[in-house]
Amino acid sequence: MKFSNELKVGALVVIAALIFIVGVRYFEDIPLFSGTYELRTSFEDAGGLIKGNPVRINGVDVGRVESVRLNTSENIAEVLFHVDEGITIPEGSQTLIGGTSLLGAVRLDINLGSGTETYNNGDYVPSVSETGLDALFERAPGLVDRADSLLIGVNATVASTQALIEGENSSLNQTLRALQSTALSLNQLIRTEQQRLGHVLAGVDTLTGNLNDFTVRQNDSLAIAIGNLNRVLTRMDQNLASLESTTTSLDAAVTKINEGDGTMSLLINDPSLYYKLDSTLTSFDRLLTAFEENPKRFLKDLKLVDVF
């Protein structure tokens, strides 16, 4: 059976059109055998969102961004996106921009609401802003300046404290020397027990490796990490404010100590505290010396695991 040239050409055109349509839907990640419906949203800052970025619910791709355009009259970015036909978006849901433009991994996330009605084709879904990694870099200079001013205050407090121990014959200076002598004795003891410590550290290294393997297997997504980092940054801001208040109080306390007011000043300037502490450290030093000479006397009934 022979076919005319017109019929052959028509068949080729139809096949080419089908291939083109299937190819476009495939490369835009649109389901080949099921439909989609369009929804709208808007943001004050698109955050690098472009056409073709994925639309996700609970980390699962459910559609693609169709277009992103600037509305100059309202100064907002309007986003048109499509969602797979089998996915329903209940009222009360919100859209937000996830990922970071620094890594080219921007996406449109949908937080599902609890409404009974669902959004239909062409409906508008409200958006919510969430601070991402780009915003962290914008806040970093301000935090650095604040930390710098805080360090200046800490440095002044340290300088005031240093004046208390610069005296050659001060009780605090002599106490520190006695502590240094005890530390040297303790260091010598550690060197003597170096082999045992090596076994303990080897066990700790094995435990660290196991924890690292577990962490790799349970690695969270970048979006969760950014959220945690934002919360840590907020707590750091609060802690900086608390540390500033503490530094002011400590500076006032050091000033009182320098002026000779209060119990702390009496403890530092009263030599009786030093003599009592020196006597205690001398007894501790004799105990360490006895331990070094005959460790079996102290460890004969103990196992390595019990000691550490």
C-alpha positions, 0 to 999 in steps of 0.5 A, spaced: 500 500 500 502 506 497 502 513 501 502 520 498 507 525 499 502 529 502 500 524 507 507 522 509 509 530 510 503 531 514 505 525 519 512 527 520 509 534 522 504 531 527 510 526 530 515 532 530 509 536 534 508 531 539 516 530 540 516 538 541 511 538 546 513 532 550 520 535 550 518 541 552 514 538 558 520 534 560 525 539 560 520 544 564 519 538 569 512 538 567 508 531 568 507 528 561 501 524 562 497 529 567 495 536 567 497 542 572 494 548 574 497 555 576 497 559 582 500 566 584 504 569 589 508 575 590 514 577 594 518 584 596 524 580 594 524 575 589 531 572 592 534 570 586 528 566 584 527 565 576 523 561 571 524 553 572 526 553 579 522 547 583 516 548 587 516 544 593 512 541 599 515 538 605 522 537 600 518 534 595 518 537 588 510 538 586 511 543 580 515 549 577 516 556 577 512 559 571 515 566 571 517 572 575 516 579 574 517 586 577 511 590 579 513 597 578 507 600 581 507 596 587 514 595 588 513 587 589 515 581 585 509 577 582 510 570 581 506 565 577 507 557 578 504 551 576 502 545 581 501 538 579 494 536 578 493 531 583 496 536 589 491 540 593 493 546 596 488 548 602 487 555 604 491 558 609 497 555 606 503 560 605 509 561 600 516 562 601 523 562 598 528 557 600 535 555 599 540 561 597 542 565 591 549 564 593 549 557 591 544 557 585 539 553 589 533 557 590 526 554 590 519 556 592 516 552 598 509 551 600 507 551 607 500 547 607 495 550 611 489 547 615 483 550 611 477 546 608 477 549 602 483 549 597 486 554 592 484 553 584 487 555 578 489 562 578 488 563 585 493 567 589 497 564 595 499 569 600 507 569 602 511 569 608 518 572 608 524 568 611 531 570 613 536 566 608 543 566 608 544 572 604 541 576 609 546 573 614 551 576 610 548 583 611 547 583 618 554 580 619 558 587 619 553 590 624 555 584 629 562 585 627 562 592 629 558 591 636 563 585 638 569 590 636 566 595 641 565 589 646 572 587 646 574 594 647 570 594 654 573 587 655 580 589 654 579 595 659 577 590 664 582 585 663 587 591 664 584 593 670 585 586 673 592 585 670 594 591 675 592 587 681 597 581 679 603 585 677 605 586 684 611 582 685 610 581 692 602 581 692 598 575 695 595 573 688 601 573 684 604 568 689 598 564 689 599 564 682 606 561 682 604 556 687 599 554 682 604 554 676 608 549 680 603 544 682 601 544 674 608 542 672 608 537 677 601 535 674 604 535 667 610 530 669 605 525 672 601 526 665 607 524 661 608 518 666 601 516 664 602 517 657 601 510 655 594 509 658 592 516 656 594 514 649 589 508 649 583 512 652 584 517 646 584 512 641 577 510 644 575 517 644 577 517 637 573 511 635 567 514 638 568 520 634 568 517 628 562 513 629 559 519 631 561 523 624 558 517 620 552 517 624 552 525 623 553 524 615 547 519 614 542 524 618 545 530 615 539 535 614 537 539 608 541 546 607 534 550 609 534 547 616 541 548 617 539 556 615 533 556 620 538 553 625 543 558 624 538 564 624 536 562 631 543 561 633 544 568 631 538 571 634 541 568 641 548 570 639 545 577 639 541 576 646 548 574 649 552 580 646 547 584 650 548 580 656 555 580 656 555 587 655 551 588 661 556 583 665 562 587 662 560 593 665 558 590 672 565 587 672 568 593 671 565 596 676 567 591 681 574 591 679 574 599 680 571 597 687 577 592 688 582 597 686 579 602 691 580 597 697 572 596 698 569 590 699 570 583 701 574 581 695 579 587 696 580 584 703 581 577 700 586 579 695 590 584 700 590 579 706 596 575 706 593 570 711 589 567 705 595 566 701 598 562 706 592 557 707 592 556 700 600 555 699 599 550 705 594 546 701 598 546 695 604 544 698 600 538 701 597 536 694 604 537 691 606 531 696 601 527 694 602 528 687 610 526 689 608 520 692 603 518 687 609 518 682 614 514 686 609 509 687 602 509 683 601 502 684 599 504 691 593 508 689 591 504 682 592 497 684 585 496 685 582 500 680 581 499 672 583 504 667 575 505 665 574 506 673 579 512 673 577 515 667 
